[in-house]
Amino acid sequence: MRFVLAFFAILVFLPTFLLLFYRIEIVRPISTLMVYETLIGAEVHREWVKLDEVAPVLYQSIVMSEDGKFCFHNGVDWEALNAVIEDAIDGEKTRGASTITMQMVKNLFLWPNRSYVRKALEVPYAILADFILSKKRIMEIYLNIAEWDRGVFGAEAAAKNYFSRSASKLSARQASLMAVTLPNPKKRNAAKPGRQMNQTAGIIRRRASASGAYVKCLM
């Protein structure tokens, strides 16, 4: 019984403590995957970059690609999540419903392999993160811990890896290609996009150019 109580205490209090700690701007969080890659001796490339040093078109593209309601929800897009649950109950193939905040807490505290347990933990962690952190800080952390290629974490390292330039110098096309790489960085290459990837990036690019109201919490 004590073990169970201790386990649940860790699940609750450790993320809360860390999120409060991550409110400090000079703190540079790392992901569980970064820790794992380091422990097994794999190369990890990450250069922290502040949000205001990132080309706005990058986070505009990511919001329009990953989470159009980012500025308006409490960490969870309940409408999208309920649709996924209904599909699962009906035995249909489920869609992704992870918000940027849910992806951030997954990267910070959980494991990469998909499971219902992980998804169940993402929801309260995301609500907690949205309560403790500002939207700008959430985006900044996400941009610096997201995996863009094997061993390549964060927007700055990814921009240099794909386009040999800083994240502050990304063009609209490059930003949109990086955005559509995120859902599957193991199989997608922003520097060498296929036809379908180019088409999707084009859609995201047009949405990003008209994203003002959707990213106002980041401006």
Phi and psi in degrees as GROMACS dihedral restraints (atoms count N, CA, C in turn):
[ dihedral_restraints ]
;  ai    aj    ak    al  type     phi  dphi    fc
    3     4     5     6     1   -63.5    20    10
    4     5     6     7     1   -38.6    20    10
    6     7     8     9     1   -62.7    20    10
    7     8     9    10     1   -42.9    20    10
    9    10    11    12     1   -63.9    20    10
   10    11    12    13     1   -44.4    20    10
   12    13    14    15     1   -63.6    20    10
   13    14    15    16     1   -40.8    20    10
   15    16    17    18     1   -64.7    20    10
   16    17    18    19     1   -40.2    20    10
   18    19    20    21     1   -62.3    20    10
   19    20    21    22     1   -46.4    20    10
   21    22    23    24     1   -69.1    20    10
   22    23    24    25     1   -31.9    20    10
   24    25    26    27     1   -62.9    20    10
   25    26    27    28     1   -40.9    20    10
   27    28    29    30     1   -65.0    20    10
   28    29    30    31     1   -43.1    20    10
   30    31    32    33     1   -60.1    20    10
   31    32    33    34     1   -32.2    20    10
   33    34    35    36     1   -91.5    20    10
   34    35    36    37     1   -52.0    20    10
   36    37    38    39     1   -81.9    20    10
   37    38    39    40     1   -34.0    20    10
   39    40    41    42     1   -64.9    20    10
   40    41    42    43     1   -50.2    20    10
   42    43    44    45     1   -60.8    20    10
   43    44    45    46     1   -37.7    20    10
   45    46    47    48     1   -61.9    20    10
   46    47    48    49     1   -47.2    20    10
   48    49    50    51     1   -60.8    20    10
   49    50    51    52     1   -45.6    20    10
   51    52    53    54     1   -66.2    20    10
   52    53    54    55     1   -40.3    20    10
   54    55    56    57     1   -64.0    20    10
   55    56    57    58     1   -39.2    20    10
   57    58    59    60     1   -63.1    20    10
   58    59    60    61     1   -39.3    20    10
   60    61    62    63     1   -66.2    20    10
   61    62    63    64     1   -36.8    20    10
   63    64    65    66     1   -73.8    20    10
   64    65    66    67     1    -7.7    20    10
   66    67    68    69     1   -66.6    20    10
   67    68    69    70     1   -24.3    20    10
   69    70    71    72     1   -71.9    20    10
   70    71    72    73     1   121.5    20    10
   72    73    74    75     1   -62.7    20    10
   73    74    75    76     1   -30.9    20    10
   75    76    77    78     1   -78.6    20    10
   76    77    78    79     1   -10.7    20    10
   78    79    80    81     1   -76.5    20    10
   79    80    81    82     1   135.1    20    10
   81    82    83    84     1  -120.2    20    10
   82    83    84    85     1    90.6    20    10
   84    85    86    87     1   -61.1    20    10
   85    86    87    88     1   153.3    20    10
   87    88    89    90     1  -121.6    20    10
   88    89    90    91     1   158.8    20    10
   90    91    92    93     1   -91.4    20    10
   91    92    93    94     1   163.1    20    10
   93    94    95    96     1   -64.7    20    10
   94    95    96    97     1   -32.6    20    10
   96    97    98    99     1   -69.0    20    10
   97    98    99   100     1   -36.5    20    10
   99   100   101   102     1   -62.6    20    10
  100   101   102   103     1   -40.7    20    10
  102   103   104   105     1   -63.6    20    10
  103   104   105   106     1   -46.1    20    10
  105   106   107   108     1   -61.8    20    10
  106   107   108   109     1   -47.6    20    10
  108   109   110   111     1   -59.8    20    10
  109   110   111   112     1   -38.0    20    10
  111   112   113   114     1   -66.6    20    10
  112   113   114   115     1   -42.2    20    10
  114   115   116   117     1   -65.4    20    10
  115   116   117   118     1   -31.9    20    10
  117   118   119   120     1   -89.6    20    10
  118   119   120   121     1     4.0    20    10
  120   121   122   123     1    85.6    20    10
  121   122   123   124     1    11.0    20    10
  123   124   125   126     1   -79.7    20    10
  124   125   126   127     1   157.4    20    10
  126   127   128   129     1   -76.1    20    10
  127   128   129   130     1   138.0    20    10
  129   130   131   132     1  -127.5    20    10
  130   131   132   133     1   121.9    20    10
  132   133   134   135     1  -115.3    20    10
  133   134   135   136     1   120.7    20    10
  135   136   137   138     1  -153.5    20    10
  136   137   138   139     1   129.6    20    10
  138   139   140   141     1  -123.0    20    10
  139   140   141   142     1   115.9    20    10
  141   142   143   144     1   -66.3    20    10
  142   143   144   145     1   138.0    20    10
  144   145   146   147     1  -136.0    20    10
  145   146   147   148     1   136.1    20    10
  147   148   149   150     1   -71.6    20    10
  148   149   150   151     1   154.0    20    10
  150   151   152   153     1   -59.6    20    10
  151   152   153   154     1   -39.7    20    10
  153   154   155   156     1   -75.7    20    10
  154   155   156   157     1    -0.6    20    10
  156   157   158   159     1  -104.9    20    10
  157   158   159   160     1     6.7    20    10
  159   160   161   162     1  -102.0    20    10
  160   161   162   163     1   138.7    20    10
  162   163   164   165     1   -57.3    20    10
  163   164   165   166     1   122.9    20    10
  165   166   167   168     1   -52.0    20    10
  166   167   168   169     1   -30.7    20    10
  168   169   170   171     1   -63.1    20    10
  169   170   171   172     1   -21.9    20    10
  171   172   173   174     1   -71.3    20    10
  172   173   174   175     1   -51.8    20    10
  174   175   176   177     1   -72.7    20    10
  175   176   177   178     1   -25.6    20    10
  177   178   179   180     1   -63.2    20    10
  178   179   180   181     1   -43.6    20    10
  180   181   182   183     1   -65.9    20    10
  181   182   183   184     1   -40.2    20    10
  183   184   185   186     1   -67.8    20    10
  184   185   186   187     1   -41.5    20    10
  186   187   188   189     1   -61.5    20    10
  187   188   189   190     1   -45.8    20    10
  189   190   191   192     1   -72.2    20    10
  190   191   192   193     1   -22.0    20    10
  192   193   194   195     1   -89.3    20    10
  193   194   195   196     1   -39.8    20    10
  195   196   197   198     1  -104.4    20    10
  196   197   198   199     1   -32.1    20    10
  198   199   200   201     1  -163.7    20    10
  199   200   201   202     1    77.3    20    10
  201   202   203   204     1   -61.5    20    10
  202   203   204   205     1   -20.6    20    10
  204   205   206   207     1  -100.4    20    10
  205   206   207   208     1    17.9    20    10
  207   208   209   210     1   -50.2    20    10
  208   209   210   211     1   -44.2    20    10
  210   211   212   213     1   -76.6    20    10
  211   212   213   214     1    -8.0    20    10
  213   214   215   216     1  -115.6    20    10
  214   215   216   217     1   -17.0    20    10
  216   217   218   219     1   -98.8    20    10
  217   218   219   220     1   173.6    20    10
  219   220   221   222     1   -95.8    20    10
  220   221   222   223     1    26.5    20    10
  222   223   224   225     1   109.8    20    10
  223   224   225   226     1   -21.0    20    10
  225   226   227   228     1  -131.1    20    10
  226   227   228   229     1   131.5    20    10
  228   229   230   231     1   -88.9    20    10
  229   230   231   232     1    92.7    20    10
  231   232   233   234     1   -64.2    20    10
  232   233   234   235     1   -34.9    20    10
  234   235   236   237     1   -62.8    20    10
  235   236   237   238     1   -46.6    20    10
  237   238   239   240     1   -67.1    20    10
  238   239   240   241     1   -39.5    20    10
  240   241   242   243     1   -66.3    20    10
  241   242   243   244     1   -41.9    20    10
  243   244   245   246     1   -63.5    20    10
  244   245   246   247     1   -35.8    20    10
  246   247   248   249     1   -64.7    20    10
  247   248   249   250     1   -38.6    20    10
  249   250   251   252     1   -65.9    20    10
  250   251   252   253     1   -43.1    20    10
  252   253   254   255     1   -62.7    20    10
  253   254   255   256     1   -42.0    20    10
  255   256   257   258     1   -63.4    20    10
  256   257   258   259     1   -40.3    20    10
  258   259   260   261     1   -63.7    20    10
  259   260   261   262     1   -40.9    20    10
  261   262   263   264     1   -64.8    20    10
  262   263   264   265     1   -41.3    20    10
  264   265   266   267     1   -64.4    20    10
  265   266   267   268     1   -36.8    20    10
  267   268   269   270     1   -81.0    20    10
  268   269   270   271     1    -2.1    20    10
  270   271   272   273     1    78.6    20    10
  271   272   273   274     1    15.8    20    10
  273   274   275   276     1   -90.6    20    10
  274   275   276   277     1   160.5    20    10
  276   277   278   279     1   -65.5    20    10
  277   278   279   280     1   127.6    20    10
  279   280   281   282     1   -85.7    20    10
  280   281   282   283     1   150.6    20    10
  282   283   284   285     1   -95.9    20    10
  283   284   285   286     1   169.5    20    10
  285   286   287   288     1   -77.7    20    10
  286   287   288   289     1   140.8    20    10
  288   289   290   291     1  -132.9    20    10
  289   290   291   292     1    17.1    20    10
  291   292   293   294     1   -76.5    20    10
  292   293   294   295     1   127.1    20    10
  294   295   296   297     1   -80.1    20    10
  295   296   297   298     1   170.2    20    10
  297   298   299   300     1   -59.8    20    10
  298   299   300   301     1   -39.0    20    10
  300   301   302   303     1   -65.0    20    10
  301   302   303   304     1   -41.6    20    10
  303   304   305   306     1   -64.1    20    10
  304   305   306   307     1   -39.3    20    10
  306   307   308   309     1   -65.9    20    10
  307   308   309   310     1   -37.5    20    10
  309   310   311   312     1   -62.8    20    10
  310   311   312   313     1   -48.1    20    10
  312   313   314   315     1   -68.5    20    10
  313   314   315   316     1   -32.5    20    10
  315   316   317   318     1   -61.7    20    10
  316   317   318   319     1   -46.4    20    10
  318   319   320   321     1   -64.7    20    10
  319   320   321   322     1   -35.0    20    10
  321   322   323   324     1   -78.0    20    10
  322   323   324   325     1   -40.3    20    10
  324   325   326   327     1  -121.9    20    10
  325   326   327   328     1   -18.0    20    10
  327   328   329   330     1  -117.7    20    10
  328   329   330   331     1  -166.8    20    10
  330   331   332   333     1  -109.5    20    10
  331   332   333   334     1   157.8    20    10
  333   334   335   336     1   -74.5    20    10
  334   335   336   337     1   -29.9    20    10
  336   337   338   339     1   -67.7    20    10
  337   338   339   340     1   135.3    20    10
  339   340   341   342     1   -72.3    20    10
  340   341   342   343     1   141.9    20    10
  342   343   344   345     1  -165.1    20    10
  343   344   345   346     1   159.3    20    10
  345   346   347   348     1   -67.5    20    10
  346   347   348   349     1   -30.8    20    10
  348   349   350   351     1   -64.6    20    10
  349   350   351   352     1   -46.6    20    10
  351   352   353   354     1   -61.6    20    10
  352   353   354   355     1   -44.0    20    10
  354   355   356   357     1   -63.8    20    10
  355   356   357   358     1   -37.2    20    10
  357   358   359   360     1   -64.7    20    10
  358   359   360   361     1   -33.1    20    10
  360   361   362   363     1   -78.7    20    10
  361   362   363   364     1   -31.5    20    10
  363   364   365   366     1   -59.3    20    10
  364   365   366   367     1   -38.2    20    10
  366   367   368   369     1   -62.9    20    10
  367   368   369   370     1   -57.3    20    10
  369   370   371   372     1   -65.8    20    10
  370   371   372   373     1   -34.4    20    10
  372   373   374   375     1   -63.6    20    10
  373   374   375   376     1   -39.1    20    10
  375   376   377   378     1   -67.2    20    10
  376   377   378   379     1   -41.3    20    10
  378   379   380   381     1   -63.1    20    10
  379   380   381   382     1   -42.2    20    10
  381   382   383   384     1   -63.4    20    10
  382   383   384   385     1   -44.4    20    10
  384   385   386   387     1   -62.5    20    10
  385   386   387   388     1   -41.1    20    10
  387   388   389   390     1   -66.4    20    10
  388   389   390   391     1   -30.6    20    10
  390   391   392   393     1   -74.1    20    10
  391   392   393   394     1   -37.5    20    10
  393   394   395   396     1   -87.5    20    10
  394   395   396   397     1   -40.0    20    10
  396   397   398   399     1  -104.4    20    10
  397   398   399   400     1   152.3    20    10
  399   400   401   402     1   -75.8    20    10
  400   401   402   403     1   161.4    20    10
  402   403   404   405     1   -60.6    20    10
  403   404   405   406     1   -38.2    20    10
  405   406   407   408     1   -64.3    20    10
  406   407   408   409     1   -41.5    20    10
  408   409   410   411     1   -68.8    20    10
  409   410   411   412     1   -38.8    20    10
  411   412   413   414     1   -59.0    20    10
  412   413   414   415     1   -47.5    20    10
  414   415   416   417     1   -64.3    20    10
  415   416   417   418     1   -41.0    20    10
  417   418   419   420     1   -61.7    20    10
  418   419   420   421     1   -45.4    20    10
  420   421   422   423     1   -64.8    20    10
  421   422   423   424     1   -45.0    20    10
  423   424   425   426     1   -58.8    20    10
  424   425   426   427     1   -45.8    20    10
  426   427   428   429     1   -63.8    20    10
  427   428   429   430     1   -21.4    20    10
  429   430   431   432     1  -100.5    20    10
  430   431   432   433     1    -5.9    20    10
  432   433   434   435     1  -122.8    20    10
  433   434   435   436     1    -9.1    20    10
  435   436   437   438     1   -63.9    20    10
  436   437   438   439     1   140.9    20    10
  438   439   440   441     1   -88.8    20    10
  439   440   441   442     1   125.1    20    10
  441   442   443   444     1  -108.8    20    10
  442   443   444   445     1   -15.3    20    10
  444   445   446   447     1  -166.8    20    10
  445   446   447   448     1   167.7    20    10
  447   448   449   450     1   -59.7    20    10
  448   449   450   451     1   114.5    20    10
  450   451   452   453     1    81.1    20    10
  451   452   453   454     1     2.3    20    10
  453   454   455   456     1  -111.4    20    10
  454   455   456   457     1   111.4    20    10
  456   457   458   459     1  -120.8    20    10
  457   458   459   460     1   137.4    20    10
  459   460   461   462     1    89.1    20    10
  460   461   462   463     1   154.3    20    10
  462   463   464   465     1   -65.4    20    10
  463   464   465   466     1   -37.5    20    10
  465   466   467   468     1   -66.4    20    10
  466   467   468   469     1   -49.6    20    10
  468   469   470   471     1   -63.4    20    10
  469   470   471   472     1   -37.0    20    10
  471   472   473   474     1   -67.7    20    10
  472   473   474   475     1   -43.4    20    10
  474   475   476   477     1   -61.4    20    10
  475   476   477   478     1   -40.4    20    10
  477   478   479   480     1   -71.5    20    10
  478   479   480   481     1   -36.3    20    10
  480   481   482   483     1   -65.8    20    10
  481   482   483   484     1   -44.1    20    10
  483   484   485   486     1   -87.0    20    10
  484   485   486   487     1   -40.6    20    10
  486   487   488   489     1  -125.2    20    10
  487   488   489   490     1     3.7    20    10
  489   490   491   492     1    56.2    20    10
  490   491   492   493     1    40.2    20    10
  492   493   494   495     1  -149.2    20    10
  493   494   495   496     1   163.7    20    10
  495   496   497   498     1   -72.4    20    10
  496   497   498   499     1   156.9    20    10
  498   499   500   501     1   -62.4    20    10
  499   500   501   502     1   -21.4    20    10
  501   502   503   504     1   -75.3    20    10
  502   503   504   505     1   -15.5    20    10
  504   505   506   507     1  -109.2    20    10
  505   506   507   508     1    11.1    20    10
  507   508   509   510     1   -67.2    20    10
  508   509   510   511     1   139.7    20    10
  510   511   512   513     1   -82.7    20    10
  511   512   513   514     1   171.1    20    10
  513   514   515   516     1   -61.6    20    10
  514   515   516   517     1   -41.3    20    10
  516   517   518   519     1   -65.5    20    10
  517   518   519   520     1   -45.7    20    10
  519   520   521   522     1   -63.7    20    10
  520   521   522   523     1   -40.6    20    10
  522   523   524   525     1   -64.0    20    10
  523   524   525   526     1   -41.5    20    10
  525   526   527   528     1   -67.5    20    10
  526   527   528   529     1   -36.1    20    10
  528   529   530   531     1   -68.1    20    10
  529   530   531   532     1   -38.6    20    10
  531   532   533   534     1   -65.6    20    10
  532   533   534   535     1   -37.0    20    10
  534   535   536   537     1   -63.3    20    10
  535   536   537   538     1   -44.2    20    10
  537   538   539   540     1   -79.4    20    10
  538   539   540   541     1    -8.5    20    10
  540   541   542   543     1   -75.8    20    10
  541   542   543   544     1   -32.2    20    10
  543   544   545   546     1   -53.7    20    10
  544   545   546   547     1   -42.6    20    10
  546   547   548   549     1   -62.6    20    10
  547   548   549   550     1   -23.0    20    10
  549   550   551   552     1  -151.4    20    10
  550   551   552   553     1    68.1    20    10
  552   553   554   555     1   -66.8    20    10
  553   554   555   556     1   -17.1    20    10
  555   556   557   558     1   -74.6    20    10
  556   557   558   559     1   -27.4    20    10
  558   559   560   561     1  -113.7    20    10
  559   560   561   562     1   -11.6    20    10
  561   562   563   564     1  -111.9    20    10
  562   563   564   565     1   142.7    20    10
  564   565   566   567     1  -127.9    20    10
  565   566   567   568     1   113.6    20    10
  567   568   569   570     1   -62.6    20    10
  568   569   570   571     1   -27.6    20    10
  570   571   572   573     1   -82.8    20    10
  571   572   573   574     1   -19.4    20    10
  573   574   575   576     1  -133.7    20    10
  574   575   576   577     1    66.2    20    10
  576   577   578   579     1   -75.9    20    10
  577   578   579   580     1   144.6    20    10
  579   580   581   582     1   -83.6    20    10
  580   581   582   583     1  -178.2    20    10
  582   583   584   585     1   -60.6    20    10
  583   584   585   586     1   -47.4    20    10
  585   586   587   588     1   -63.9    20    10
  586   587   588   589     1   -40.2    20    10
  588   589   590   591     1   -65.6    20    10
  589   590   591   592     1   -40.0    20    10
  591   592   593   594     1   -63.1    20    10
  592   593   594   595     1   -39.9    20    10
  594   595   596   597     1   -65.4    20    10
  595   596   597   598     1   -44.8    20    10
  597   598   599   600     1   -63.2    20    10
  598   599   600   601     1   -42.4    20    10
  600   601   602   603     1   -62.1    20    10
  601   602   603   604     1   -36.1    20    10
  603   604   605   606     1   -63.1    20    10
  604   605   606   607     1   -40.6    20    10
  606   607   608   609     1   -63.4    20    10
  607   608   609   610     1   -46.6    20    10
  609   610   611   612     1   -62.8    20    10
  610   611   612   613     1   -38.1    20    10
  612   613   614   615     1   -62.3    20    10
  613   614   615   616     1   -42.6    20    10
  615   616   617   618     1   -66.9    20    10
  616   617   618   619     1   -40.0    20    10
  618   619   620   621     1   -66.0    20    10
  619   620   621   622     1   -40.4    20    10
  621   622   623   624     1   -63.2    20    10
  622   623   624   625     1   -35.9    20    10
  624   625   626   627     1   -67.0    20    10
  625   626   627   628     1   -19.1    20    10
  627   628   629   630     1  -118.3    20    10
  628   629   630   631     1    28.7    20    10
  630   631   632   633     1   -93.1    20    10
  631   632   633   634     1     7.7    20    10
  633   634   635   636     1   -44.3    20    10
  634   635   636   637     1   -53.3    20    10
  636   637   638   639     1   -68.0    20    10
  637   638   639   640     1   -25.8    20    10
  639   640   641   642     1   -82.5    20    10
  640   641   642   643     1   -17.5    20    10
  642   643   644   645     1  -121.2    20    10
  643   644   645   646     1    19.5    20    10
  645   646   647   648     1   -63.0    20    10
  646   647   648   649     1   -23.8    20    10
  648   649   650   651     1   -74.0    20    10
  649   650   651   652     1    -9.7    20    10
  651   652   653   654     1  -106.4    20    10
  652   653   654   655     1    -4.0    20    10
